[in-house]
Structure formats: structure tokens, C-alpha cells
Amino acid sequence: MNNVIEFKCPCCDAGLHFSGADQKLTCEYCGNSFELETVQEYNAGLEQGNVQNVSWEAEQTGELSVEEQGTMRSYICNTCGGEIVTDATTVATFCPFCENPTIMPGNVSGGLRPDAVIPFKTTKDDAKKAFLELCKGKPLLPKDFTSKNRLEKITGMYVPFWLYECVGDVDSQYKATKVTRWSDSKYRYTKTDHYMLTRAANAEFVGIPMDGSTKMDNVIMESIEPFDMNEAVDFNTAYLSGFLADKYDVEAKDGEERIRQRVDETLDALMKPS
């Protein structure tokens, strides 16, 4: 039997969501907010395993193929009796019936546990406003594209990242020309000098990000860089409550080729004569 952690409100017992606005766990039902440490102490004081959680019972259903059974997980919610089917990389999600935020701690334990996390700063209302602004002036969008139901489905997602460090050494040669023009009373002159430029340098790169999920497009992830690593804090599963999250399914070694490419492109841009 697998346990899925559910952070409950100490006041009304509803599921808590992490709020990017005030960096606290917030109850959307009674409106109370709590520090992460407060909720953890509350959960630790509860009976039955010292943590209030929803137990999910792993179940292989006949509806899943043999291939799917190797990559999918089926759970039964003991709170509402509903079934949730996720892939093997899911870390945080919602029960599709009672909509309580749930976390699969087995996917973020041991060697799978991240060292740090950058908590969300943007609120759901901010995301809705940004989405509506993006949709302005696009008359060909379907009518229900900005419907209330669709807007309510907007959910933040945590993406696993690897951070790389390396030292790059580069020796470059460039062909260069210098053109000089002048004239006198009879002629116009052009003098072209040709040079071979040689440049050498080394640079240290620290904290190069590379997303560790095959579900996320690398180009899209790189387009939202840079990430402010000064905002990173020690990882805590409470930060995932109320969001979607996956564990990594790309090994660190498998991202090295892309990192080398990015480092080469950066060094080349820095070394080219201006």
C-alpha cells in the first residue's frame, strides 16, 4: 500500500494549497493561512503514523495493457473512494473526484529527493490575467478557450531540473579585414588589409539549468531562464501542495550533450570580435 501525503487544514480539515503570494499553506475553504512549520508540527502530532495522509492502494486494473501497467499507477482514494491513474513519474496531483491536492512521497524520497526548490511567486489570479492578456486580439480562438471553467483549470507545475558546473577552454581563429578609403583630386582609393585573429580564454560556468523531464520541451524551458537561484530553499514536500509535479525521467548524464552545446554557443558568442 502506498501513502500519498495530504496537508490538511488544522481548522476545517480541508486540503491546503501553497500560496505563492505569502509563501504559506492556505485553505481555500476557511481562508486561513499557516506557516509550513506549523502545518508540519500539526501533522506530526496526529495519530496513525504521525502524519495526516490519504492512503492510496495500488491496484492493477484489467483496463491497463501490459505496457501501461509498467508505466502507469492506479490508486484508490480512501477519502472519497475515487480512483486516480497517473504515470510513474507523478509526484503531485489532485484527486479527480474530491480534488484534494495529493503528493506521492515515494517519488521524492531517497535519491529522488531534490536538494532545493524555488517556491512559486505568481498566484493563480496573476496567471489568469496573463493568460487573458495573451488571448487578446486573437479572434480565431475557440469561444470556450477563455471560459471560466478553462481558467479554473490553470495550475502551476513544478519541473525537475539538473544544475551543471563546468570549465570551458576555447582557442579560436578568425579572419578579419580592415578597409581604408581615401581620395584625391583624381582618384578614389580603397585599401583592404587581411588579418588572422587568434583568441584564447577559459570560463567557469556554475548552475547551468537543464530540465529533467521528457514531458517538457527544452526550448520552452530555456526561454523562461534565467532562474534566480537566490530564491531557492531547502526542498520540502509542502511546497508542492496544490500544484502538479513530476520526478525526473532524464538522467543527469543524458543532459550533458545539450549543456556542452549551450556552453559552446555561449563561448563562441563571447569570443567573436565585435
C-alpha positions in Angstrom: 0.0 0.0 0.0 1.3 3.4 -1.0 0.7 6.6 1.1 0.0 9.9 -0.5 0.6 12.9 1.7 -2.2 15.4 2.1 -1.6 18.5 4.0 -4.8 19.2 5.9 -6.1 22.5 7.4 -5.9 22.4 11.2 -9.2 24.4 11.4 -11.5 22.7 8.9 -9.6 19.7 7.7 -9.7 20.7 4.0 -6.8 20.3 1.7 -4.1 23.1 1.9 -2.6 24.8 -1.2 0.8 26.5 -1.1 0.3 30.2 -1.8 3.0 32.0 -3.9 1.6 35.4 -2.7 2.5 35.0 1.0 4.6 31.8 0.9 2.3 30.0 3.2 -0.1 27.0 3.1 -3.6 28.4 2.5 -7.0 26.9 3.0 -9.4 27.9 0.1 -12.4 27.0 2.3 -12.0 28.7 5.6 -9.4 31.2 4.3 -6.8 30.6 7.0 -3.1 30.6 6.2 -0.3 28.7 8.0 3.5 28.6 8.1 4.9 25.4 6.7 6.5 24.6 10.0 3.1 25.0 11.8 1.4 22.5 9.5 4.2 20.0 9.8 4.1 20.2 13.5 0.3 19.7 13.4 0.7 16.7 11.1 3.4 15.3 13.3 1.2 15.4 16.3 -1.6 13.4 14.7 -2.1 9.7 15.4 -1.6 6.9 12.9 1.9 7.4 11.5 2.3 11.0 12.9 1.1 12.4 9.6 -2.3 13.0 8.3 -2.4 11.4 4.9 -4.7 9.8 2.4 -3.9 6.1 1.8 -3.9 5.1 -1.8 -4.0 1.4 -2.5 -2.0 0.4 -5.6 -4.2 -1.6 -7.9 -3.5 -3.1 -11.4 -6.8 -2.8 -13.3 -7.8 -5.0 -16.2 -8.2 -1.9 -18.3 -4.5 -1.3 -18.4 -2.4 -3.0 -21.0 0.8 -4.9 -20.0 2.9 -2.0 -21.3 0.7 0.6 -19.5 1.0 -1.4 -16.2 4.7 -0.9 -16.3 4.4 2.9 -16.7 1.1 3.8 -15.0 0.0 3.7 -11.4 -3.6 3.2 -10.2 -4.6 4.3 -6.7 -7.9 4.3 -4.7 -8.6 7.3 -2.6 -9.7 6.3 0.9 -11.3 9.7 1.5 -13.8 9.6 -1.4 -13.3 6.2 -2.9 -12.4 7.6 -6.3 -9.6 6.2 -8.5 -6.7 8.2 -9.8 -4.5 6.9 -12.6 -1.1 8.6 -13.0 2.1 7.8 -14.8 5.1 6.5 -12.8 6.8 10.0 -12.7 3.9 11.9 -11.0 4.9 13.5 -7.7 2.0 15.8 -7.0 -1.5 15.9 -8.5 -5.2 16.1 -7.5 -7.9 13.5 -6.8 -10.2 13.8 -9.9 -13.2 13.4 -7.7 -12.7 15.2 -4.4 -10.0 17.5 -5.9 -7.8 17.3 -2.8 -4.2 18.1 -3.5 -2.1 14.9 -3.0 1.6 14.1 -3.0 3.3 10.8 -3.8 6.2 10.9 -1.3 7.8 7.7 -2.7 8.8 9.6 -5.9 10.7 12.3 -3.9 12.5 10.2 -1.3 16.0 8.9 -1.1 18.0 9.6 -4.2 14.9 11.1 -5.9 14.6 13.9 -3.4 15.6 17.3 -4.8 18.2 19.3 -3.0 16.3 22.6 -3.4 13.1 24.2 -4.8 12.2 27.7 -5.9 8.7 28.3 -4.5 6.0 29.8 -6.7 5.8 33.6 -6.5 3.0 34.0 -9.1 -0.6 33.5 -7.9 -3.3 31.7 -9.8 -5.1 35.1 -10.3 -1.9 36.5 -11.8 -1.7 33.6 -14.2 -5.3 34.0 -15.3 -4.7 37.7 -16.0 -1.6 36.9 -18.0 -3.5 34.2 -20.0 -6.4 36.5 -20.8 -3.9 39.3 -21.9 -2.2 36.8 -24.2 -5.5 35.8 -25.8 -6.5 39.4 -26.6 -6.6 40.3 -30.3 -6.9 36.7 -31.4 -10.4 36.4 -32.9 -9.8 32.9 -34.3 -9.5 31.3 -30.9 -12.4 29.0 -29.9 -15.1 30.7 -27.9 -14.6 28.4 -24.9 -10.8 28.9 -24.9 -11.1 31.6 -22.2 -14.2 30.2 -20.5 -14.4 30.3 -16.7 -14.1 26.5 -16.5 -10.9 26.6 -18.6 -9.4 29.4 -16.5 -10.1 27.4 -13.3 -8.0 24.6 -14.7 -4.9 26.7 -14.8 -2.5 25.0 -12.4 1.2 25.7 -11.6 3.6 22.9 -12.3 7.0 22.2 -10.7 9.6 20.9 -13.2 12.7 18.9 -12.1 16.0 20.4 -13.1 19.6 19.4 -13.1 22.2 22.1 -12.4 25.6 21.7 -14.1 29.0 23.2 -13.5 31.9 23.1 -15.9 35.0 25.0 -17.1 35.3 25.8 -20.8 38.6 26.3 -22.6 38.5 27.8 -26.1 41.0 28.7 -28.8 39.6 30.5 -31.7 40.8 31.9 -35.0 39.0 34.5 -37.1 39.6 36.0 -40.5 39.4 39.8 -40.3 39.6 42.7 -42.7 40.3 46.4 -42.3 39.1 48.6 -45.1 40.5 52.1 -45.5 39.2 54.6 -48.1 40.5 57.9 -49.2 40.6 60.1 -52.3 42.5 62.9 -54.0 41.7 65.2 -56.8 41.9 62.4 -59.4 41.1 59.1 -57.8 39.3 57.3 -55.0 41.4 54.6 -53.2 40.4 51.5 -51.2 42.9 49.6 -49.2 42.0 46.2 -47.7 44.2 44.6 -45.0 43.6 41.0 -44.1 44.4 39.6 -40.7 44.2 36.3 -38.9 43.0 36.9 -35.3 43.7 34.4 -32.5 41.9 34.4 -29.2 42.1 32.1 -26.2 40.2 32.1 -22.9 38.7 29.9 -20.3 35.5 30.5 -18.3 33.8 28.8 -15.4 30.1 28.1 -15.6 28.1 27.5 -12.4 24.4 26.4 -12.1 23.6 25.8 -15.8 19.9 24.5 -15.7 18.6 21.6 -17.7 15.1 20.3 -17.2 15.0 16.6 -16.3 11.5 15.8 -17.7 10.9 14.4 -21.1 7.4 16.0 -21.0 8.8 19.5 -21.1 10.3 21.0 -24.3 13.9 22.1 -23.7 13.4 25.2 -25.9 10.4 26.3 -23.9 12.2 25.7 -20.6 15.3 27.6 -21.7 13.1 30.5 -22.9 12.0 31.2 -19.3 15.5 31.5 -17.9 17.3 32.8 -16.0 16.2 31.4 -12.7 17.0 33.3 -9.6 18.8 30.7 -7.5 19.0 33.1 -4.6 15.3 32.3 -4.1 15.9 28.6 -3.8 15.2 27.0 -0.4 15.7 23.5 1.0 13.2 21.1 -0.5 10.0 20.4 1.4 7.0 18.5 0.0 4.7 21.1 1.4 5.7 23.5 -1.5 4.2 21.0 -3.9 0.7 21.0 -2.3 -1.9 22.4 -4.7 0.3 22.0 -7.8 1.4 19.4 -10.4 4.8 18.0 -10.2 6.9 15.2 -11.7 10.1 13.5 -10.7 12.9 13.5 -13.3 13.0 10.9 -16.0 16.1 12.2 -17.7 19.4 11.1 -16.1 22.0 13.8 -15.4 24.4 12.2 -17.9 21.8 12.3 -20.6 21.7 16.1 -20.5 25.5 16.6 -20.8 25.4 16.9 -24.6 22.9 19.7 -24.5 24.9 21.5 -21.8 28.1 21.2 -23.9 26.2 22.7 -26.9 24.9 25.6 -24.8 28.4 26.3 -23.3 30.0 26.2 -26.8 27.4 28.6 -28.2 28.0 31.0 -25.3 31.8 30.9 -25.6 31.5 31.4 -29.3 29.3 34.4 -28.9 31.7 35.9 -26.3 34.8 35.3 -28.3 33.7 36.7 -31.7 35.1 40.1 -32.5 32.6 42.9 -32.0 
